Structure formats: structure tokens, C-alpha cells
Amino acid sequence: MKQRIFLAVLLIASVSITARAQLIQKLVNSSKSSQTSVQSSQSSQSSASTAKKASGTIYYVSKQGASRGADGLSVATAKKDIQAVLNIIKENGDDGAVIRVSEGNYLGTTNAGYIEISNWVTLEGGWNESFTERNPLKYVTRIQPTQEQLGTNGSKGLITISGLDDVMAKKPKGDLIIDGLMLDMGLENAYKPNDPSDERFGCPSKAFETGRMEDAVPPQVEHSIIKSQGWIAGNVTISNCLIANGSMFGIQIGTRCGEVEISNCVIISNRYSGVRITGGDKNGEASHINFHHNTVAFSWCRDKYMEDMGYGYEFMTYVNADVHHNLFVGNNYAAVARTHVLGGPDAAIEAKRVTNLYNNYFFLNAADLQLPSKGGGKWTNVKCTDIEDMVDEKTLPKAENNLELPAGDAVINAFDKDYLEAFANLKIISQSQNFNANSASNMFRQATGQNMQGSETRRVSMYGNRYNFDKALQLFGAKAGYGAQK
């Protein structure tokens, strides 16, 4: 029977649980906090991402629009469904089109719970009903499925990207822009009840919307929030978006060639990893990721045993990347992972890979940076303030100004106080094992050459609990120059 090792993984941090809790309380109660000055000239520039401007046909989508008889080409003839417009664009081959979407919850064709993009388009949320003003935080455009979508969205991402690969492409074939959409799976996931009186439910207090997330078996359906089916042979921009409560990855895409820019996003309470972008070019030179000014918080491990995954951002193979001016808070296994490394015949490709990590703030992560083991089978965890001194230049050529969030920083108050305090006090409540080598079933299994079996129960104080949608929106602009900006 597999013996699970939990404590060393769950609480890898520079301070104890008690000290972490005291630090949280000190920060939350601080009333005279001041914003930390910007650390570099880059962060003094406007950090709001300016999406590439498409020049194609403009379509309009509104909850007040029509399902039939409307072409979507004007405000008066707006379509009611994003997918309906995407289907028109696909039929017409209208690459470069812009889709403007007003506030509301959009669940795709027949409310299936997702949309599928198969053309180079700009998908632009945050418009008011008259399309005279755009403010994604005021006019909230969301894709927020509920339990009613179980069985209709299957393994699709809330935004699924398909059909944009070309194995012969040597340079980007187009631009895909997703800007100002708030994507949340928190109403569809399976959670334990929000009852703190029963330790089985992993609910720290009545202030929580839910108990812990259910295990990765039915009734839990596993989705990534934004997902590509295959590689994308073009530039991708994802900006000003909320990526919340994913039961799998927050953003999981593959890039064949081009620039992938992810900026000004709040990526919060997702399982496995907040962001995983893998390169599809065999030489590892065709794609670059610019991941900046994002708030990445509470990425949860694969299951409640918390033995693996739970990353904020993962440096993946066959792609170069710059990760900077982000805010990493409370990631359950590591804020940043550079654990995927090519070897053997691909060592030459690995040697060309350039991954930079600089000008980021870290707070309350189980580990700030995780690297492959140097021997003994365990990961190597590096504290943010030690990254520049301890990590070689081949691994991170640029690694300056990775800092611990200072005590008293006002950005702490932007997080849900109850959620943050409960994470600081995350612990095992109870653990039990049931294994009897002399039971009839195990004696039979042993006699027939099979492995003996037993069971293990572990109860934790919280795990993957839903983060409130409205409170997540409050994280935009919480810290000038770092994390998601307004």
C-alpha cells in the first residue's frame, strides 16, 4: 500500500503554521499600510495590456439580442449568443473579426456551458448594453456555468480553442485575443457542504461559501478554464480576465509558434496549475511567453493529499518565457515551477531555452520557486529572496527583484480575509489507515500474486474551497505596478 507523505509538502515554507497565522493577522489588521515603491523602470510604465487591434468585421453580442434573424453586424441586430457569432465567422472564414460582448452570463449554444473558438478573432467583453462604454469590471461579461451544465460541457474548457494549428507554420498565422471576460467554474464544481461542524467537509467557518472541493472522481467534472485542443500557430493575448475556481488547470494551452501574452489577469483557486503553456516547436525556438502583471493565488494540489501539482505558473519545455511583475499568493505547492527539463537527445534543445523570472512579489506560498531534485528524490525549493543567489544563470538568466511581500502591505486587505487566514492555518485534522494483511481478501490476493489492499482516510481543514466571484474582482488594481491592474 502506498504510504503518502503529506506534512513536508503541505507546509514547505519559511515560517511555521503559528507564525504564518500571526503574520496574516498582523497584515490584515494593519491600518497604516503604504504601497511599496516600484522596483524597476519597467513597472513604472503603464502596465495595462494594450491588446493588438484587429481590423476585421465587428460583431455585437448582447443578452438582449436575437437568436434568429439577426446578423450581429450592428448594435440593433446584435446576436444573443457568442457561439452563434463564432459559428458565422467560421462559416465565412472571417479571420480578424472583432466580437464585442455586453455584460451578462454567456453559456454557449443551448447553454452547454462553454464556447469554442476556431478562428483568429478578438473576443472583447465588458461593454454596456448600448455599446457606448467599455469597462470589464463594471459591465461584467462572464462565462459562469452551474450544475445544470454538468453533462453538456464534458471535458471542454469554458473557452476551448481548436483548429488553429498548422504543423508547417514557421511564423504566426494570426492573432487570437481574449480580453475582459470573467471565467468561473465555482458554481459547477462539486464541493462538500459549508458546514464547519463536520470535519469531513473541510469548511473552516460559516464565512465560506463551500466546504472543500470533492475528490477528482464523480461527481467532480474536471475542466480547464481556457484550453486548447492541439497547438496554436499564432499569437495569443489573454488580458483583463478572471480565471477562477477551475477544477483542473486555469489556462492550459499549447503554442506552435508566436507570442503568448497573458497580463492583467486574476488567476485564483484553480487545481493542478494556474497557468501551463507548452511549446510545440521541436526546436524550441518558435514561441515566447510574456506573463506579466497577473495576480496568481491559491493554486491547489491535484487532490486533498497534496502530494503533487498546485502551481501558480509552470515553465514548460520547448518555449521561452519571461515572468515578471506578478503577485503570487498562497499557492499550495509552489508559486513558480521550473521542474520540466529535457534530457538525453533533447539536451541541446533544453540548453537553448531562456526562462526569466524577475520583479515579482511572493507571499504565503508553500514554496516560491521549485526546481528539479539535486539528489535524494525531493524537489528543490528556493525562497524568492534567494533566487538570484542560488539559481544558476543557465536556468534563470534574469532573476533579480523577486521579493517577499512586505509586512503591512495594503494589498493583503484586498484578499478575502477568512480565506487567507484559513490557508495560513491549513492543517491535517485527522488521519487513519485501514490495512489488515490477514483479512480474507488480502490473504486471497497474496496467494494469487496480487498486491494487498487497504484504505486511508485523511481530513484537511480546507482544500480548493470556492473563492467568491465578487471578491476575486476586487483584486484588480489592488497593488500599483504588480499583479492584475485595472
PAGUFI-801430 format. One record per residue (C-alpha): residue in one letter; x, y, z. Coordinates in steps of 0.25 Angstrom, whole numbers, plus 5000, padded with zeros to 4 digits. Layout:
N
AXYZ
...
END
This chain:
486
M500050005000
K500550134996
Q501050225008
R500650365006
I501550475010
F500850605013
L501350695024
A502650725017
V501950765005
L500750835011
L501550935019
I502850955012
A503051105016
S504051195023
V503151205035
S502351115044
I500851105043
T500751185056
A501651295051
R500951295038
A499551315045
Q500151425053
L500751495041
I499451495034
Q498751555046
K499751665046
L499651695032
V498151695032
N498051785044
S499051885038
S498352015036
K499552105032
S500052025021
S500752085009
Q500952034995
T502351984993
S503152064982
V503252014968
Q504551934967
S504951954953
S504752054942
Q503851954935
S502851954946
S502752104945
Q502152094931
S500752074929
S500451924932
A499151914926
S499251824914
T498851884901
A498351774892
K498651764878
K497651834869
A496951754859
S496351814847
G495351724842
T493851714843
I493151764856
Y492051674862
Y491251704874
V490651614885
S489651644895
K488751574905
Q487651664899
G488051614885
A487351524876
S487551374874
R487051374860
G486851474849
A488051564854
D489351564847
G490151624859
L490751734850
S490151854857
V489651884871
A488251884866
T488451744860
A489251684872
K489351534873
K488951474887
D490051364887
I491551374886
Q491651244880
A490651274869
V491551394864
L492751294865
N492051204856
I491751314846
I493151354846
K493651204844
E492651184832
N493151314826
G494551294829
D494551434835
D495951434842
G496251564848
A494851594853
V494451664866
I493351614875
R492851724885
V492051664896
S491251734906
E491051704921
G490351564925
N490651424926
Y490851344913
L490851194913
G490951164898
T490051084889
T488751034896
N489451074909
A490450964908
G491451034917
Y492551074908
I492951134895
E493951084884
I494851184876
S495351134863
N495751264856
W496751374858
V495851474866
T495751574876
L494751544887
E494451664895
G493651664908
G493251784917
W492351864908
N491051934913
E489751894907
S489752014897
F491251984893
T491652124897
E492552094908
R493451984912
N493851954926
P494151804929
L493951824944
K492751904943
Y492051834931
V492351694935
T492451594923
R492551454929
I492451304926
Q492051244939
P491351104937
T490551044948
Q490250894952
E489150904940
Q490350894931
L490850764936
G490850664925
T490750764914
N492150834915
G492850704917
S494450724917
K494350854909
G494950974915
L494051094917
I494751154905
T495251044896
I496251074885
S496250974873
G496650974859
L497751074859
D498950984858
D499850974845
V501050874846
M501650954834
A501551084840
K502851154842
K502351294847
P500951334853
K499751314844
G498851414852
D498551474865
L497551424876
I497151524886
I496351494898
D496051624907
G495151654918
L494451524921
M494151474935
L494251324935
D493851244947
M493551094950
G493151114964
L491651094962
E491850964955
N492950894963
A492550794973
Y492850834988
K492550785002
P491550865009
N491950995016
D491750925030
P492950955039
S492350865050
D492750735042
E494250715040
R493950635027
F493550755020
G494750835021
C494050965024
P494851065033
S493651155036
K492251195032
A492851305025
F493251215014
E492351185002
T492651045001
G493350925008
R494650865002
M494650824987
E494150684984
D495250584980
A495550564966
V494550464963
P493050474960
P492250554963
Q493450644961
V493650684946
E495050734942
H495150854933
S496250954930
I495751094929
I496451134916
K496851014908
S497450984894
Q497250854887
G498550844880
W499550954877
I499251094873
A500051144861
G499951294864
N500051404874
V499151394887
T498751504896
I497951484909
S497751604917
N496851674927
C496151534930
L495751464943
I496151314943
A495451254955
N495151124962
G495651034951
S495550884955
M496750864946
F497750964940
G497351114939
I498051134926
Q498551004918
I498951034904
G500050994894
T500751084885
R501351044871
C501951184868
G501751324872
E501651414884
V500751384896
E500451504905
I499651484918
S499451604926
N498551684936
C497851554940
V497351494953
I497651344953
I497151294966
S496751164973
N497051064961
R497450924963
Y498750864957
S499350994952
G498851134949
V499651144936
R500251034928
I500751074913
T501550964906
G502350994893
G502050914880
D503250944872
K504250834872
N505450934872
G504851014884
E505051144877
A503751184871
S502951234883
H503151324894
I502251354907
N502151494913
F501451464926
H501351594934
H500451674944
N499651564948
T499151524962
V499251374964
A498651324977
F498251194983
S498651094973
W498250954979
C498950824978
R498350714970
D497650644982
K497450664997
Y498650585000
M499450704994
E500650624989
D500750684975
M500350794966
G499750924972
Y500651024964
G500351174961
Y501251174948
E501951064941
F503151084932
M502950974921
T503850914911
Y504050964896
V503751104899
N504451224904
A503751314915
D503851444923
V503051444936
H503051584943
H502251684951
N501351574956
L500751554970
F500851414975
V500051384988
G499651254995
N500051154984
N499851014990
Y501150944985
A501951054979
A501751194973
V502651164961
A503151034956
R504351004947
T504350854948
H504150814934
V505450794927
L505850724914
G507050624914
G507650514906
P507550544891
D506850674894
A507850734903
A508350824892
I506950884891
E506850904906
A508150974906
K507551084897
R506351104906
V506251244912
T505351264924
N505451384932
L504751414946
Y504951554951
N504151674958
N503151584965
Y502551584979
F502251464987
F501451434999
L501051315007
N501351204996
A501751065000
A503051094992
D503351214984
L504151144973
Q504250994971
L505450924963
P505750784960
S506450704971
K507950714973
G507850574979
G507050494989
G505750494981
K505150624986
W504950754979
T505850874982
N505050994987
V505651134987
K505151254995
C504851374986
T505951454992
D507051344990
I506651324975
E507751414969
D508851364978
M508451214978
V507951184964
D508951184952
E508951274940
K508651164931
T507351134938
L506951274940
P507851374933
K506951494938
A506551474953
E506651604960
N505651674970
N504851554974
L504351594987
E503551554999
L502251645000
P502651735012
A501851735025
G500751835025
D500551845010
A499151895007
V498951784996
I498751685007
N497451755010
A496851724996
F496851574998
D495751505005
K496151515020
D495551385024
Y496051305012
L497451365014
E497451335029
A496951195027
F498051165017
A499051215027
N498551115037
L498350995027
K498550865034
I498250715035
I497050705044
S497150545045
Q497750435038
S497450285039
Q497850155032
N497150025030
F498049915026
N497949765030
A498949675024
N498249555030
S496849595025
A496249485016
S496249575003
N497749615005
M498149465008
F497449424995
R498149534988
Q499449504993
A499249354990
T498949394975
G500149484974
Q499349614975
N499649734983
M498949744996
Q498049864999
G497649955010
S497050095011
E497450225016
T496650345021
R497150485022
R496350605026
V496850745024
S496450885029
M496250935015
Y496550895000
G496050964988
N494851034994
R494151124985
Y494651274985
N493651374984
F493451434970
D493151574974
K494351574984
A495251524973
L494851644964
Q495351734976
L496851684973
F496951764960
G497751884963
A498051844977
K499551874976
A500051984967
G501151924957
Y500951784962
G499851674960
A498651704952
Q498451854948
K497151924945
END
